[in-house]
Amino acid sequence: MKVAIFGRRIDPAYKEGIDIFFSSIKKYHLNLYLHEKFVEHLAGMGVALSFEYNLFSQAQDITSDFKLFFSLGGDGTLLESIRYVQDKGIPIAGINTGRLGFLANISQDEIEESVSMLVEGKYCIDSRTLLSFHCENNPFFAFPYALNEITIQKHDTSLISIETTIDGEEVNRYWADGLILSTPTGSTAYSLSTGGPIVSPDVKAIIIAPIASHNLSVRPLIIPHHQTIGLRASSRSGKYLVTLDSQSKVFDCDYLLEVHLAPFEIALACLPNHSFFQTIRKKLMWGVDIRN
């Protein structure tokens, strides 16, 4: 059984959890592939890898015959993981060594039991939609997709103007610090911090949420996921910033941008004792009496 393990920088405070993970997974004598730079980081942490493993460093090294892809870190690490998995349908399991952990939601005290369930196939697949980004001479050509959100943001201190269409029909001209186009998965990320709604990940929708809109009548908008969003931004500096999750590029104001649903989905490995609403209650402390 081929299994890939990816991570970035791990806080030394989580070393115990990392030790538990590797101690648990080596019991199963899997055909393990570890990310090359992650192995270097683990060595610097003093993590001993007392088992045989192979190395991978790029998306081409991960083929569709892999059965699991472990992401060790926070949600940002899992978002980077999708660049290796891409459209191969490999389930991603997130071990949380970060802060909030909506996507990487396996906590340190659950690692041993969770590894056992995942390796034995005792999980379900939670399919998540992505957004696809298009423009002329696309600088994101290697991976023009986002699992959380695509944003158009100001590059300097002045507002930007963003002409927005949906399926060719004019919707609004936003004067704001920027605009967030979010999947339901990303509704608990940047969009949430701007007052956007929390959307269940099985809802087929795209959320359009302005960042610090200059017009107080403007509110977040939810549209069907099959529609195409057209964007043309302008600013005094002639530049603005576009981000696709953790990727970012500076654009000139000449470009017409298009965002629509990606042609594939990402498979998240979901354990029986985890659900979207359970995660929401736990991470956002819903139902907790804060007066105590």
Secondary structure, 3 states (H helix, E strand, C coil): CEEEEEECCCCHHHHHHHHHHHHHHHHHCCEEEEEHHHHHHHHHHCCCCCCCCEEECCHHHCCCCCCEEEEEECHHHHHHHHHHHCCCCCCEEEEECCCCCCCCCECHHHHHHHHHHHHCCCCEEEEEEEEEEECCCCCCCCCCEECCEEEEEECCCCCEEEEEEECCEEEEEEEECEEEEECCHHHHCHHHHCCCCCCCCCCCEEEEEEECCCCCCCCCEEEECCCCEEEEEECCCCEEEEEECCEEEEEECCCCEEEEEEEEEEEEEECCCCCHHHHHHHHCCCCCCCCC
